[in-house]
Amino acid sequence: MQANSKQTNKQLSLRLNLSVTAVYERIRKLERAKVISSYVALVDKKIVDKSFVTFCSIKLTQHTQDYIMKFEKEVTKLDEVLECYHISGDYDYLLKVIVEDMDKFREFMVKKLTTISHIGSTHSAFMINEVKHTTAITL
């Protein structure tokens, strides 16, 4: 299902040699247990003109609970940020940002990201080529 969630229960039952009812019940059980959290459509970023991918490392000025909570609340509001991770090491956060081009990235940095208070410094790395991209978790 991770590779193609549009498969019907009948198709899955044939592949797994189970009844349609058994497949349905197993899927519902996985959904109730939150193993399956959602079903989504993956959009080709080139076709929608959002293929400029940047990884931004963020360092906060202080590591107080208030600063952390405020940053996390504000960064989740930014549509350009696809992923945000609180990390260990030299920086506090790693963001995956997707926009149209360098001009739009600069606009994002100046008008959105750097307006979030308590950011001490940022470091950006731009994607040259996407070697591997998957949403599937090996089970």
C-alpha positions as CSV (number, residue, x, y, z in Angstrom):
1,M,0.0,0.0,0.0
2,Q,2.9,2.4,0.5
3,A,3.8,2.1,-3.1
4,N,0.2,2.4,-4.4
5,S,-2.6,3.2,-1.9
6,K,-5.2,3.3,-4.7
7,Q,-5.2,-0.5,-5.0
8,T,-8.6,-1.9,-4.3
9,N,-9.2,-4.4,-1.5
10,K,-9.9,-7.0,-4.2
11,Q,-6.5,-6.4,-5.8
12,L,-4.8,-6.6,-2.4
13,S,-6.7,-9.8,-1.6
14,L,-5.5,-11.5,-4.8
15,R,-1.9,-10.4,-4.1
16,L,-2.0,-11.5,-0.5
17,N,-4.1,-14.6,-1.0
18,L,-6.7,-13.4,1.6
19,S,-10.4,-12.7,1.4
20,V,-11.5,-9.2,0.6
21,T,-13.1,-9.0,4.1
22,A,-9.8,-10.0,5.8
23,V,-7.9,-7.3,3.8
24,Y,-10.6,-4.7,4.7
25,E,-10.4,-5.6,8.4
26,R,-6.6,-5.6,8.5
27,I,-6.5,-2.1,6.9
28,R,-9.1,-0.8,9.3
29,K,-7.1,-2.2,12.2
30,L,-3.9,-0.5,10.9
31,E,-5.9,2.8,10.6
32,R,-7.3,2.5,14.1
33,A,-3.9,1.8,15.5
34,K,-2.5,4.9,13.7
35,V,0.0,2.8,11.8
36,I,-1.6,4.2,8.7
37,S,-2.0,7.9,9.4
38,S,-3.3,9.3,6.1
39,Y,-3.6,8.7,2.4
40,V,-2.0,11.4,0.1
41,A,-1.3,12.2,-3.5
42,L,2.4,12.9,-4.2
43,V,2.7,15.9,-6.5
44,D,5.6,16.2,-9.0
45,K,7.5,19.4,-7.9
46,K,8.8,20.1,-11.4
47,I,5.4,20.1,-13.0
48,V,4.0,22.5,-10.4
49,D,7.2,24.7,-10.7
50,K,8.4,24.1,-7.1
51,S,11.7,22.3,-7.8
52,F,14.1,24.6,-5.9
53,V,14.8,22.6,-2.7
54,T,16.8,24.1,0.1
55,F,17.8,22.7,3.5
56,C,18.0,25.4,6.1
57,S,19.8,24.9,9.4
58,I,18.5,27.2,12.1
59,K,20.2,28.2,15.4
60,L,18.0,29.8,18.0
61,T,19.5,32.6,20.2
62,Q,18.5,30.7,23.4
63,H,17.1,27.2,24.2
64,T,14.4,28.2,26.5
65,Q,11.0,26.5,26.4
66,D,9.4,29.7,25.3
67,Y,11.8,30.3,22.4
68,I,11.4,26.7,21.2
69,M,7.6,26.7,21.4
70,K,7.3,30.0,19.6
71,F,9.7,29.0,16.8
72,E,7.9,25.7,16.3
73,K,4.5,27.3,16.2
74,E,5.6,30.0,13.7
75,V,7.5,27.7,11.4
76,T,4.6,25.3,11.0
77,K,2.6,28.2,9.5
78,L,5.1,28.6,6.6
79,D,3.8,26.8,3.5
80,E,7.2,26.7,1.9
81,V,8.5,24.5,4.8
82,L,7.7,20.9,3.9
83,E,9.6,19.4,6.9
84,C,11.0,20.7,10.1
85,Y,13.2,18.7,12.5
86,H,14.5,19.6,16.0
87,I,18.0,18.2,15.8
88,S,21.2,17.8,17.8
89,G,24.5,19.2,16.8
90,D,25.7,22.7,15.9
91,Y,22.2,23.8,14.8
92,D,18.8,23.4,16.5
93,Y,16.5,22.8,13.5
94,L,16.7,21.5,10.0
95,L,14.1,22.7,7.5
96,K,13.3,21.4,4.1
97,V,12.1,24.4,2.0
98,I,10.6,24.2,-1.5
99,V,10.0,27.2,-3.7
100,E,10.1,28.1,-7.4
101,D,13.7,29.6,-7.7
102,M,16.5,31.5,-5.9
103,D,14.5,34.8,-6.1
104,K,11.6,33.2,-4.3
105,F,13.9,31.6,-1.8
106,R,15.4,35.0,-1.0
107,E,11.9,36.4,-0.6
108,F,11.0,33.6,1.7
109,M,14.1,34.1,3.9
110,V,13.7,37.9,4.1
111,K,9.9,38.3,4.4
112,K,9.0,35.1,6.3
113,L,11.7,33.0,7.9
114,T,13.9,35.7,9.4
115,T,10.8,37.5,10.8
116,I,10.4,34.7,13.3
117,S,11.9,36.0,16.5
118,H,14.7,34.3,18.4
119,I,16.5,33.0,15.3
120,G,20.2,33.6,15.9
121,S,21.6,32.3,12.6
122,T,20.8,30.3,9.5
123,H,22.8,28.2,7.0
124,S,21.3,27.1,3.7
125,A,22.3,24.3,1.4
126,F,20.7,23.9,-2.1
127,M,19.8,20.7,-3.7
128,I,21.8,19.9,-6.8
129,N,20.1,16.6,-7.7
130,E,17.6,14.4,-6.0
131,V,19.3,11.0,-5.7
132,K,16.7,9.2,-3.6
133,H,13.2,10.3,-2.5
134,T,10.8,7.9,-0.9
135,T,7.9,8.0,1.5
136,A,7.9,4.3,2.1
137,I,9.2,2.8,5.3
138,T,10.7,-0.7,5.1
139,L,8.8,-3.0,7.3
